[in-house]
């Protein structure tokens, strides 16, 4: 009989330990996953930061590049220049009768 009581006590202790540690382990796994996602985001932001730093340097040091960006993105022109903006042509609706006459020819 004493062995049976020891086994029951051992099983109860085991269940208590599992009940205590399983939620913590689950939370640890979620935090590791979140950390991994944030690490990837940091790497992407570092790359973007490097690209933006290069862009700023080019804008500060290369007047031709600055002019190109100003013309393209801001529509700035040189003195005396005229900028023409071409809009895409809108399709002309064809009357239903005209379409039938063509297909009947």
MOTAVEN-V175342 format. One line per field, one symbol per residue. ss: DSSP state (a for helix, b for strand, c for the rest). burial: I if it has 24 or more other C-alpha atoms within 12 Angstrom, else O. Layout:
ss=???
burial=???
This chain:
ss=caaaaaaaaaaaaaaaaaaaaaaaaaaaaaaaaaaaaaaaaaaaaaaaaaaaaaaaaaaaacaaaaaaaaaaaacccccccccccccccccccccaaaaaaaaac
burial=OOOOOOOOOOOOOOOOOOOOOOOOOOOOOOOOOOOOOOOOOOOOOOOOOOOOOOOOOOOOOOOOOOOOOOOOOOOOOOOOOOOOOOOOOOOOOOOOOOOOOOOOO
